[in-house]
C-alpha cells in the first residue's frame, strides 16, 4: 500500500470541506464530549495481493492508540462491494474492557478459545500472534463495511479493526482523524512547510471559532 502526502490530500477538491461538515463535527463532538481537533487527513491505496499482508500492521487486526479519545471518519474512494475489495472490518464492543470481557466469555463458552486465552490478560499476552486469532475467536461478531465509492462511516478505532487485504482490485480510502490535540500520529509533523494557508486548501472551510479550533494543527490563517 502507499499513501499520498497530507498536503496533497488537503489540496484535493472537497477533502477539507468533508472533514469540516457540520454533521460530522457535531457527532464527533458529542461522542468525545469536547470540540475535536482534526489531527490527520490521509488517503492511500491498498493493492490486491495473495498471501499474508505485508507490511502487516493495518491489514491485521489491531488497536489504534493515538490519543485518550479519538474518532476516525473513513470514506471509500473506490467501490468496496465484497470482502475481496478490502473492506474495513471492526470488532464491535472491543473498545472497552467490559466489551472485551463479554466477547471473551462468549467465545470461551463456544469453545473458540483455549484455556490460556480465556481472559483479557492471557489473550493480550499473545498479541499480535497468531494473526488469525480474531477471526478464529470472534469471527461471528466481526462487522464488515461494504459500499460504493463515497460511502463514509465514523469508527472508534480503539476497537480491534483492520482493512481487509484486497484480493480482486485496488482500494482507495480517505480518513480524517479527530482527537484532543497533537499526538504521535498527527499530520502536522509531516507537513513539509507547516500548516497550510487557507488559500492553499482544495475547498473552503468556515471561519468560526469552532472551525479555527478544529483545524488549528493543519491550517494557518494569515
Secondary structure, 3 states (H helix, E strand, C coil): CEECCHHHHHHCCCHHHHHCCHHHHHHHHHHHCCCCEEEEEEEEEECCCCCCCCCCCCCCCECCCCCCCCEEEEEECCCECCHHHCCEEEECCCCCHHHHHHHHHHHHHCCCCCHHHCCHHHHHHCCCCCCCHHHHHHHHHEEEECECCCCEEEECCCCCEEECCCCCCCEEEEEEEEECCCCCCCHHHCCCCCCEEHHHCCCCCCCCHHHHHHCCCCEECC
